[in-house]
């Protein structure tokens, strides 16, 4: 898997967000082990301390648990927790900006709804 780091945010935060996205998408199911710190460091050419910092943030968020001698595992309920948090963030922060943009551009809401329905049919 290839990943391009951006210069606008620390890599440990980008790595944490990448794992969060993988949990949310079901690519890392609940109960599954995360790759080892050393493996991720080698795969992405990162300092192991950077990976450890990311993993610790995931533990702090309650998404991952550390099992002594076994590694890090996705917590039960992590996907639901992430989905709830992401929905709240979208509705509180993103959606108001979208509504404002729709109003500023005088977009026809019926056309927007039709566009969304079309997207839904194509999935």
C-alpha positions as CSV (number, residue, x, y, z in Angstrom):
1,X,0.0,0.0,0.0
2,X,1.3,3.4,-0.9
3,X,0.6,6.6,0.9
4,X,1.8,10.2,0.3
5,X,2.4,12.3,3.4
6,X,1.5,16.0,3.2
7,X,3.6,18.7,4.7
8,X,0.7,20.5,6.4
9,X,0.2,18.0,9.3
10,X,2.6,15.9,11.4
11,X,3.1,12.4,10.0
12,X,2.0,10.7,13.3
13,X,-1.4,12.4,13.0
14,X,-1.7,11.5,9.3
15,X,-0.9,7.9,10.2
16,X,-3.5,7.9,13.0
17,X,-6.1,9.3,10.7
18,X,-5.2,6.7,8.1
19,X,-5.9,3.9,10.6
20,X,-9.1,5.6,11.7
21,X,-10.2,5.6,8.1
22,X,-9.3,2.0,7.7
23,X,-11.4,1.1,10.8
24,X,-14.3,3.1,9.6
25,X,-14.2,1.5,6.1
26,X,-14.0,-2.0,7.7
27,X,-10.5,-2.6,6.3
28,X,-9.4,-3.1,9.9
29,X,-12.2,-5.0,11.6
30,X,-12.8,-5.0,15.3
31,X,-10.6,-7.5,17.1
32,X,-8.0,-7.5,14.3
33,X,-4.4,-6.8,15.1
34,X,-2.7,-3.7,13.9
35,X,0.5,-4.2,12.1
36,X,3.5,-4.0,14.4
37,X,5.3,-0.7,14.9
38,X,8.4,-2.1,13.3
39,X,6.5,-3.4,10.2
40,X,4.8,-0.1,9.7
41,X,8.0,1.9,10.2
42,X,9.7,-0.3,7.6
43,X,6.8,-0.2,5.1
44,X,6.4,3.5,5.2
45,X,10.0,4.4,5.9
46,X,9.2,6.1,9.2
47,X,10.8,6.4,12.5
48,X,9.4,3.7,14.9
49,X,8.8,6.5,17.5
50,X,6.4,8.2,15.0
51,X,4.4,5.0,14.6
52,X,4.4,4.4,18.3
53,X,3.0,7.9,18.9
54,X,0.2,7.2,16.4
55,X,-0.7,3.9,18.0
56,X,-0.7,5.6,21.4
57,X,-3.1,8.2,20.2
58,X,-5.4,5.5,18.9
59,X,-5.3,3.8,22.4
60,X,-6.0,7.2,24.0
61,X,-9.1,7.6,21.8
62,X,-10.3,4.1,22.8
63,X,-10.2,2.7,19.3
64,X,-7.3,0.3,19.9
65,X,-6.2,-1.7,22.9
66,X,-2.8,-2.9,23.8
67,X,-2.5,-6.5,24.7
68,X,0.8,-7.1,26.5
69,X,3.0,-9.4,24.5
70,X,0.6,-9.7,21.6
71,X,0.3,-6.2,20.1
72,X,-2.4,-3.7,19.4
73,X,-5.9,-4.7,18.5
74,X,-9.0,-2.8,17.2
75,X,-11.4,-2.4,20.1
76,X,-14.9,-3.8,20.0
77,X,-17.2,-0.9,19.1
78,X,-14.5,1.2,17.5
79,X,-16.2,1.4,14.1
80,X,-19.5,2.6,15.7
81,X,-17.7,5.1,17.9
82,X,-15.9,6.5,14.9
83,X,-19.0,6.6,12.8
84,X,-20.9,8.5,15.5
85,X,-18.1,11.0,15.9
86,X,-17.6,11.5,12.2
87,X,-21.4,12.1,11.7
88,X,-21.4,14.6,14.5
89,X,-18.4,16.5,13.0
90,X,-20.0,16.5,9.6
91,X,-23.3,17.8,10.9
92,X,-21.8,20.4,13.2
93,X,-18.8,21.6,11.1
94,X,-19.1,20.6,7.5
95,X,-22.8,20.7,6.7
96,X,-23.4,24.3,7.8
97,X,-20.6,25.4,5.3
98,X,-22.2,23.4,2.5
99,X,-25.7,24.9,3.3
100,X,-24.1,28.4,3.2
101,X,-22.5,27.6,-0.2
102,X,-25.8,26.3,-1.6
103,X,-27.5,29.5,-0.5
104,X,-24.7,31.8,-1.8
105,X,-24.8,30.1,-5.2
106,X,-28.6,30.0,-5.4
107,X,-28.5,26.3,-6.2
108,X,-31.8,24.5,-6.8
109,X,-32.3,22.0,-4.0
110,X,-34.5,19.8,-6.1
111,X,-31.6,19.4,-8.6
112,X,-29.2,18.7,-5.8
113,X,-31.5,16.0,-4.4
114,X,-31.8,14.4,-7.9
115,X,-28.1,14.5,-8.2
116,X,-27.7,12.7,-4.8
117,X,-30.4,10.1,-5.8
118,X,-28.4,9.5,-9.1
119,X,-25.3,8.8,-7.1
120,X,-27.2,6.4,-4.9
121,X,-28.4,4.5,-7.9
122,X,-24.9,4.2,-9.3
123,X,-23.6,2.5,-6.2
